[in-house]
Amino acid sequence: MMQKKNVIVLGAGIVGISAALHLQKRGVSTVLVDRQGPGEGTSYGNAGIIEGNTLFPYPFPRSIRALTRVALKLATEANYHAGFLPRIARWLWNVRQATTPEQLEATARVMRPLFERALSEHEELVEAAGAQRYLRHTGWLRVYRSENALEKLAAELKLADEYGIPYQKLSVEESLALEPSLSPVFKHGVLWPKAASYSNPLGVSRAFNAHYLSLGGENAKGDAKTLARANGGWKVTTEQGEVHAEEAVVALGPWSPDILEPLGIDLPLAVKRGYHWHFSAKGNASLSRPVLDAELGFILGPMEQGIRLTTGAEFAHRDAKPTPVQIDRLMPYAKNLFPLGEPLEPKPWLGARPCFWDSRPVIGRAPGQKGLWLDYGHGHSGLTLGPVTGRLLAEMMTGSTTFTDPAPFSAERFSKN
């Protein structure tokens, strides 16, 4: 049977769910299409942090020592498949150019309207979806093992002061007062008290989706690659039959190029793969908030499934077999910081973060394709920015006044480079 809707949203991660939900709230009939269940893809594997305090994106390493450690595969924060590097060499070069100290600050200012509203948009959806049990307002803690690492934070803290983002520099003793189960293997801590976190990101995605359905939205299982033109609009084939709509949204994260490139839309997206693994805690050890080991590039976060250890980036083909060597490298340090027990799953989970080199998502119209919209490329901040970019996209699609200028997030910005 054929269904007719106003909008097809492709991708049922937190980004796509949020976009569909905001459209449905505005009276736009929407169907959310994915081959998996809501939140079961990239959105499942994250540190659970809503980083409204985020300022600087992840920079390209600039010191010889840092680059050498990565090149020799000694780094805990990054790994790579050698045969894949030529394919993203230009992208990596662009990242390097885009993360000079001056460009980091410029990007922070461009992204600030999104991060500034991120937590309030989550809180609004959490309240409406009845998902309050997942949300913690306990901030998040970054720990630094050296004086040099803390000194490198100076520019970010200066910008935080300018924007009025609160933070607290902590001694080891003050940090341990917050998290008594940590070991004093670091020299400094910085608490960002206005950040929040989730105890189960998958549970949140499912709760948001249930709220979307309660507003009259629909889910359908199907392959987004079946998207095609039909009668001036778009159609997609699902298990429930063909769905036709005037407009479509691509919110497929790392899988978005599979749909867009055949349509002639080739944007400079790369994928940073990442791993997580849940562990028990030894004895009575516990965490009240996510903890980042800033120099070694891993996060320990308390989840309903256990203590989630989340790695940094791996540069490899999106669909290559898992190579979780970063976990092997960082396990001694993680256990040194917190008394991790046995793993609670047989192997680590692997996901892929969709990243543009300028550390901004693409939100808005697809170039050259009438009725097609884009909402992807959120990098390390998909969970944080899903609801707020969903709102921005819905405002654009319905002709409403947008809460911020969407121009910095348009796909056309890449045609200028």
N, C-alpha and C positions, 0 to 999 in steps of 0.2 A: 504494500500500500504506500501511496505517496503522501507525505505530510508537507504542509506549507507553514513556514515560520518567517518572522522578520529577519532573524539572524541565526546563522550557524556559528558556533564557537568550537574550534578544533583544539582540543587539549584540555584534559580535566585535572591538571595540576592546580596548585594554589593560584597561579596567575590566571588560568582560564576560568576556574570556578569563580574567582572574584569578578572577572569581567562579565561573565554570564549573570551573576547575581546582581551586579549593579545595573545591567541592562534590564533585567526582569523587574527590578524595583521601580524602574522608570516606565514600565508598561510596554516594554519591547519583548515580544514573544520570542523565546530563545530555546535552542536545543544545543546541548553540550555533548560533543562527540569525542570518544576516545576508545582505543582498543583495550584499555585497562580500566579498572575501577577508579573512582575519584581519589586523587592523592597518592596513587600507588607507584608513580614514576619518580622523577627527580625530586619532587616535593617531599617524598618520604624521608630522604637521607640528608638531613641538615642538622645544624647544632641547635635548632629551636629558638634562636635568638631573634628578637625584634629590635633591630639596631637603630633606633631613632637617633642615637648619638653618633652614628657613622659620619665621618668627614672624609678622610682620605681613602681612595681605593687601594687595592693591593698593588704596590709598585714593582717595577722590574728591578731585580737586584743590581746595584751599581758598583759595589766594591769588588776588587779582584778576589778577595778571600771568599765572598759569598758566591760569586760566579764559579770559582774553582770547585767549591764544595758541591754545587749542583752538577757541574760538568763531570766530576769524578763519581757521581752518584753516592755521595756521602751525606747529602742534605736530608734532613727529616721533613722539611717543608715542601719539597718538590721532587718529582721524578719525571723521567721522560723515556720514550721509545726512540732510539737513535734514528731509525728509518723514517719516523714521522716528522722529524724536525724540518727537513727541507720544505715540507708542505705548508708549514706555518712560519717560515723564517720571516717573511714580510710582515706578518701579523705581529710577531714578537718584536721586530724592529719598531713598528708603530707603537706598541705598548711602551717600549723604552722611551720613545720620544714624547709620549703622552703622560709619562710619570716623572718628569723632571720636577723639582720642588715647585716651580712656578705653575706648571700644568696641574699638579696635584691640587694646589689651592684653587685654581680656576675650575677644575672639575667638581671640587667640593661645593663651590658656590652655585654651580649650575644644578647640582643634585639636591641642594639643601631643601627646596620646597617639597620634594618627595619624602625625604627622610624626616623632615620636620612634622609632617602629618601622618607618618607611618603608624605610630602607635595608636593614635586616636582612631584611625580607620579600622585597625584591628579590634580595638575595644568596642567600637560600634557594632561590628559584625559578630563578635563574640557574644555580646549581650543579646542581639537579635536571634542568634543561633542556639542560645542556651549552652554555650561551651565554656562557661566561666571556670569550670574545674580544671581546665588545662592551663590557664594563664597565671603566671607568677610575676609579681612586681617586685622582684628581689634584685634587680640590676644584674650586671655581669662583671666579673673580676678578671683583669689581665695581670699576669705576673711576669716579672722581668728578672732574668738570672744575672744580669751584669749592669754596671753603671752606664756603660756605653749605650745599651739598648734603651734605657730610660731617657737618656739625653737626646736620642733620635726622635723622641716623641714631642719635643719642644714646640715645633711648628704646628702640630695638630692641636696641642693644648692651647696655644695662643689663639687659634681659630675658634676653639671651643669657648674660650673666654669671650671672644667677640660676639658669638651667637648666644651666649648665656646658657650653654650646655653644662650642667653641673658634673663635676668629677671630684674624686678624693684621692690624693696621693697617700698611700699607706705604707707604713713600715711592715717588716715581716710579722711583728707581734700583732699589729692591727689587722693584717690580712688573716692571720691564724685565728683571731677572735671571731672573724666572720665565717671562716671555713676551718674549723679545728682539725679536720681529717687530713689537711694538706701537710706535707713535710716542708721544713724550712730550708729548701734547696734553692730558693730565689732570694733576691736582695730587695726588691720593691714590688709593690702592688698598686694598681690604679683601679678604683671602683667607679663604674658608670652607673649611678643609682637609678636613673630614669629609664634605663633599658628594661625590657621585660623578656620573658621567655616562655616557651610551651613545654609541657611535660610529655606531649605526644603529638607531633606535627601531623601524623596521619589521621589521628582522631579529630584534629581541628579541621582538616580538609573535608573529612566526611561530614562533620557538623555543619560547615558552611554549605556543602552540597545539599544536605537535607533541608536547610533553610531555603535554598534556591528552589528546590522542588516544591516546598510548601507555598511558594509564591506563584506557582503555576509553570515553572520551568520544567524542561524534560531532559533526561539523559538518554543517550543511544550509544550502543557499541558499534564501532565501525572503523575502517581504515581511512585515515585522513588523506591518503594518496588518491582516493577516488574523487576528491574535489574536482569539479569541472564546471565550466560555463553551461548555463541552461536558461533559455528564455530571458536573457538580459540580466539574470542573476547568477546564483550558484546552486549546485546540488552536490550531495554526498550520499554514498550508499552505506547503509547501516544494516544491522541484523533485523531491525524493525521495518526496513524498506527504505526507499529513497526519500531524502529530505530536501526540499527546495526552499530557498530563501533569497530575499533581495540582496542581502549582504552576508559576508562571512568574516570571521576573525581567526587569524592564525596565532595561536598561543601555545605552540608545541615545544617551546624551549629548544633543546638541542636537536630536535627532529624537524624544526621549522624549515631548514633548507631543503629537505626532501620534497616539500610541497612547493616552495617558492622558486627554486631554481628552474624547474620545468616551465614555470610561468615567466621566465626571463628576469627574475629578481634575484640578484646575486650580491648579497650584503656580506661584509667582512666578519662573519661570525666564526669563532673558534670555540672549542670545548675544553674545559678543564675538568678532567675526571677527578673524582674524590671517593674516599672509602669511609665507612663507619663500621664499628663493631661494638656490640653491647657486652658488658662485663658485669659480674657481680662485684660487690665491695666486700673486702675482708672485714670480719668482725662486725663492729657497729659503725664502721666508717660511712660517711654520707656527704653529700653536697647539697647546698641550698640554692645554688645558682650555677650557670655555666662558668667555667674557668678556662681562659686562654693562656697557654704557654707561648708568649709572644715571640720569642726568638726561635723556638723549635717548631712553631707552626701547627700545633694541634690544640683541640678543645676537648675538655671533659665536661659532659653535661648530664645532669640527672634526668632520666626519662622513666616513664612507666615500665619500659622494657628492660631497664638496668642503667648502668653508667655508660653513656654513649661516648666512645672515642672517635673523633672526627678528624680526618687528615687534611693536609693542604692539597696542592694541585699536582696532577699527573698529566703530562702532555703526551697524548696518544690518540690514535683513531678512536672515535666514539664507540665503535662496535668491536674493538679488539678485545681479546680475552683479558680477564682481570690479572693484574700483576701487583698485588698489594705489598710490595717490598717496603713502602714507606711505614707501614704498620710495624714490620719487623725492625726497622731502624729506630723508630721512636718508642717502642714498648719499654725498653729499659728506663728511658727518661720519664715516661708516663707513670710507670710503677714506682719510680723514685719520687714523683710528685704526689701521688695518691695511691693508697693500697688497693689496687685492682685485684680482683679475684679471678675466677675462671671465666672464659668466654661463654656466653649464653646462647650462641648460635654456632653452627658448625664452621662457618666461614664469614669473612667480611662482606658487607654489602657494597656494591659499586654503583655510582651514579655519575652524571655528567652535567656540569654547569655551563650554560650557554653564555658566552662572553664576547662583547665587542671590544675592540682595542681601546676605545675611549672611555670605557667603564660606564656607559649609559645604555639603558634599554632603548629599543625602538618602539615608540607608541604613536600610532596614527595611521594614515592612509598608506596603502601599498602603492608605490610608484607604477603608473601605467596600467593599473588594474582597477577599473571602476567597481565600487562596492566591496573591495577587499581591504581589510584592516589588519594591522600588525600589533602584537603585544608580546614581545619576547626579547631575550638578551639581557636578563636581569643579573647575570653573573653570580656572585656569591650572595646576593641579596634578594633572591626570588621570594623567599618566605616573608621577609620584611616588607618588600615593595608590592607584593601581589595585590592586596586590597586597595592601596592608594593609586596604583597605575590602572587598576580596574575601574576606579571611579573616574580618573582622567579620561580614559578611553570612552566610557559611557557618556560623559559630558560632551566629548567631541562628536560622537556618533549621533547624539540626539539634538545637536545644535545648541546646547546649553552653554552658559558662561563657564569657562573652565577655571578651576581654582588657581592655576598657574599657567604661564605661557608654555604651550606644548612644543613650540618650535625647536628647542634644543634636543628633542627626542625624535624628530622626524627622520625617516629613512633618507631623505634628500641630503642630509648633512654629509653623507659619504660621497656624493657625486662631486663635492667640492674638493676632494682630496685626490 
